[in-house]
Amino acid sequence: MIPKTSKYYHPDQKFVNIESVDIEKLLQEPLLLTCAGSAIRQQINFLTHKFKTNPIIVLESTNIETIASLSAKGIGSTIIPATVAMNLDEGEYNLCPLPQDILSLDYFLAYAKERKLSPDEKDMIETFKKINIIECTQKKGWPKFSKLR
C-alpha cells in the first residue's frame, strides 16, 4: 500500500504494477509494520534482509487494519494482505499486488495422524484443497491480481 505521501505514489490510479515500483527503495521509505513475530512481519524482514535495507519503522501494531488505515491517511507505506485491502475505504493511495515469488504465505492444516476427524473437520480440509485463496479474495470491480503481476 503506497500512500499519497510517497514519492512512488501514482495519482489517479488505484492499482499500480510491480514493474512501476522499486521495492528496494520503497522499503527505505517510512513503514507501518505489524509487530515482530507476525507472519507478514517475518516476510517483510526477509525482504529487507534480501535487499540489504534498513527500514524506517514509523509504527508497529498488532492490528493490521489500524496499519492499513494509517497508511491510507499518508503516515507511511505498508504491506497488507489482499483480504485487508479489499475492505479499505477509498482514498489517495495505490495498491501494488506483489508477486508470490516476492512475498507469499503458505497455509497448512496439521493434525495428529492417528486422530479420527469429525465430518466437519474433513469437510474443512476438502474445502481448503479445492479453493484458490487468491481468486477468493477478489473484490467486485477489481482487476484479477494475476493480471497485475
Order of alpha helices (4+ residues) and beta strands (2+ residues): beta-alpha-beta-alpha-beta-alpha-alpha-beta-alpha-alpha
